[in-house]
């Protein structure tokens, strides 16, 4: 077991205040002063995440039907202010700075240059981006794509692209001739999509907003609510006030699930006290979730034997399969092994099980602490087992709730962004648009990186995001980007992916979602899907950062026309660009059950629900039942670390969103001023013969013939379980091996990387 105390170690850094409160307001104010946003930014925030308003480009948490006066969080405000900055990254800037020079800039400095204003082409002779017209960009890129084998190209999508853009992007890719459509979910929640699909027949969570009003227990696994989905704190606070029990499993003590002061509650802001957000906070070992869940299940079966009524036998017999195997596994578990693998005591796990046993309505929420492991799919399967054994899926106040990150990352998959052809209605697309879509499986993020390494990938088109910085094994892959024949980046701001380029690179600037999008038929609306499967319309009102900007749909249709021509009358690129409602009509034809009356319902308060069969206890699995699974191990790690080996977890800070770094501070962890740090438990620092503030190098212990090292890290003793260390994403990505990923989904195992700590 680890030597971590149950309460905060006062001798290590931590944030002394509650999540939210004045600290959140001060943080937004500092961002406002730093970014100097354009006039109207405050009006944009006032409309954010409200019906007929602007949907935040930050997290994917749901937008309630009765919004708060300020329906945005600290990070949502930062994301909006960041994109509405007055700073501009112009052709004059690129004339002054070579791409080689820009490679030496920090991630923060690159994005701080401001909004991109003109389409730019990389000129290898001068090593600079030079301006070009949109007609030149489309014609050149189209000619390059026609010269390439479609299957050697990749159309990547970040999680911010709208449903309309994503649908056109996937249609363009398939009409061109490939299914190489990875997106940011490949790096975070693809484990969810694969694991849930197998056991309950859907690839997304089953909860809706109303469930959080009636649940009496919430279980959190590996999810940092305070930094990654702060608006979830509001329904969580309301649930706590009505007596809902909260149990948290996370190696790191994250402030958002400890205490919260609501910035929209004047009385609490002035007089307090803060709201305690959890009843039991258990700092388990990284990857120890399977063992912890097994311990809970074992005690639940013991309680069933003692008093009955704990296991929902009626539900199990009617709706599930393979229960006996899971029951036998859980009953046979040894408590000594459970404690060793989980890092938790039997007493604590039995206390968690007792809370579950008294519950009539349980919701289980999780984040990348479950998904980013070699055996993350087994962790999710085991969590589903806990819900199924008590009948906690398919009725009000219950369900599974993966908390997604980027704003429309779930919705993109809904409308066809997928490398898996069996998840897309290809026959319907063939009939609807008069071409034969490719049927072979496309490339995931890991597959793309492998193809980049061995030279099979020739062209890369990125619809937003910072792919080169977000992927694992960055040190190996950085030089390979210069070998591509074509590299097209659609973006709002400059980032690392834009400077790791060679000849054939293009930088295409697009509108931000908060900006007004006017086409031939007038102002346009786009839509997004939240984590709870609700669809919301979004209308931008701000003046675009440059008159040269095009919308994402306009860029996609321009590229498609230049590549495919206009011979197919069913591919109505010009009409779709002129009127986005026509795109929504096509989406409705392709997915009639989910998008019925799409254009009529997109501004419905709280969004319209696209449905979820598992929520109706209609199990779209192979045997028509929800399936219990039996883990074949007790840890989600590839293997238990040996002597001198630590498990590295990569973390996001309070001062960032994905690869966007707003500042170097991590307020909610009490850390500031430098992201090049490594967190270790005080006991581990002492046992390793190291000292606070000492400079060290992390060296990968993954044996595949390639040496991975990250130096220049300063040791910070921190409240962590023994045997693990933590460092920031994306800085620590070079330590994540490409072949260390979830076995079922290929999601990089960024929360379970074996490393050694070496003194500099």
Secondary structure by P-SEA (a helix, b strand, c coil): cccccccccccccccccccccaaaaaaaaaaaaaaccccaaaaaaaaccccccccccccccccccccccccccaaaaaaaaaaaccccccaaaaaaccaaaaaaccaaaaaacccccbbbbbbccccbbbbbcaaaaaaaaaaaaaacccccccccccccccaaaaaaaaaaaaaacccccccccccccaaaaaaaaaacccccccccccccccccbbbbcccccccccccaaaaaaaaaaabbbbbbbcccccccccbbbccccccccccccccccccccccccccaaaaaaaaaaaaaaaaaaccccccaaaaaaccccaaaaaaaaaaaccaaaaaaaacccaaaaaaaaaaaaaccbbbbbbccccccccaaaaaaaaaaaaaaaacccccccbbbbcccccccaaaaaaacccccccccaaaaaaaaccccccccbbbcaaaaaaaaaaccccbbbbcccccccccccccccccccccccbbbbbcccccccccccccbbbbbbbbcccccccccccbbbbbcccccbbbbbbbbcccccccccccaaaaaaaaaaaaccccccccaaaaaaacaaaaaaaaaaacccccccccccccccccccccccccccccccccccbbbbbbcccccccccccccbbbbbbbcccccccccccccccccccccccccbbbbcaaaaaaacccccbbbbbbbcccccbbbbbccbbbbbccccccbbbbbcccccccccccccccccccccccbbbbbbbcc
